[in-house]
Amino acid sequence: MKKLKYVLWLVLVGFFALLVYQNLDYFSAKNSLQINLGIYQRATPELNNGVIIAGFVGIAVFIMLIYYFSSRYSVYKANKTIKELRKATDDRTSAIDGLKAELESLRQGSFPAKERVEEREESENKAAAVDAQAAQPPQA
């Protein structure tokens, strides 16, 4: 698959080089860009068409990269939130398991040891802290 990818890129670059070579007269011709807004007029010095086209392609690539990285940042924030929520779910699940075990021991007539009560209170405090953190709006 990697070899096929390299061959396809080589063919693409070859076609681009062929396009430029066959239209060398157009790409080497000189033109000037002008803007006329009525009260404001501006013109660039004469540049080759190839330079002008390369400049616009470069600007387009830059804008595309800005959109790409901004969307990746959104995905990063979403993944971070998912991780925090999964951790909160795991904490709550362990607290529920502890409470079920305590309930079962109470049903059997034995009372939980003091350490188990402290463990349960500690897990409830952690769950409350995670709830408070999740309730805060995300910082931009």
N, C-alpha and C positions, 0 to 999 in steps of 0.2 A: 504494500500500500504506500509506503514511503517513497519507493522508487517511482511509482505512478504519479505521486504528487509532484516530485521533482521534474518529471517529464512534462506534466501539464504546465507547471510554472515556466519551464524552458520554452515550451511552445507559445505561451502567452507573451513572454518577453520577446521572442522571435517575431511574432506578429506585430507587436508594438514597434520594434526596431524597423521592420519592413515598412510600416505605415509612415514612420518619420523619414526614412530614406527615400521613399517614393514621392513624398511631399516636401522635400528639402527646400524647394523654392518658396513655398508658402511659409514654412517655419523660420526661414532666414529673412523674409521680407520685414521691413520696418514700418511700424505704425505708432501712433500716439493716442493715448486715451484722453478724452476731454469730458469735462462736466460743466454744464452751463445752467445755473439756477436763477438766472435773471440778474440778481444783485451780486452773485458770486460766480466767478469763472476760474477754472483751474485746468491745466493740461500737464500731462507727464511728458518727459523727454521721449524722443523716438526710441522705441525698444523693438527687438525682434519679436515676432508673433510667438515663437517658441517660449521666450522668457515670460511673456504675458500669460500664456496658457499655463505654464509651470507654476506661476505665482497664484493663479486662481485655483489650480488643483491643490497646491500646498495649503491655501486658506481653507478649502473644503475639507481636507484631511484633518486639519487642526480643529475645526468645528466638530467633525465627526468624533474625534478623540475626546473632546470635552463632553459630548453627550454620552459616550461609552463609559468614561470613568465616573460620571455622575450617576449613571444607572448602576454601576458596580458598587458604588458607595451605598446606594439604597439597599442593594442585596446584602451587603456586609452588615448594615444596621439591622435588617430583618433577621439575618442568621443569628446575630448576637441576642436579639430579643427572644428568638425561639430557644436558644440555649438556656437563657435565664428562666424561661417558662418551664422547660423540661426539668431543670434543677428544682424549681418550686414544686412541680408535680411529684418528683421523686421524694422530696422531703415530706410532702403531705401523705404520700403512699406509705412511707415508713412510719409516719405518725399514726395512720389508720391501722396499720398492722399491729403496732404497739397497743393501741386502744382495744383492738379485737382480742389480743392475747390477755389484756387486763380484764376485759369483760368476761372472757371464758373462765379465767381464774376466779372471778367473783361469783360466777354461776355455780362453780364447783364448791364454793364455800370457803376457799382460802383467800387471804388478803394479800395484795402485792407488797413486795418488799419496798422499803423506803427509797432504795436506789432506783427502782423502776418508776416510781412516782416522779422523782427528780428528773429522770431521763425523759419522761413524757412532757413535763413542764418545759424542759430545755428544747425539745423538738417543736413544741407549740410556739415558743418564743422565736425560734428560727423561722417558722412558717409565717408568723406575724411580721417579722422584719422583711421577709421576701415580699409579702403582700404590700407593705408600705413602700418598698422600693419599686414594685411593679405599678403601683398606683400613681407614682410620680410621672409627669409627662416626659417623653424623651427629650434630651438636650440636643439642640441643633448646633 
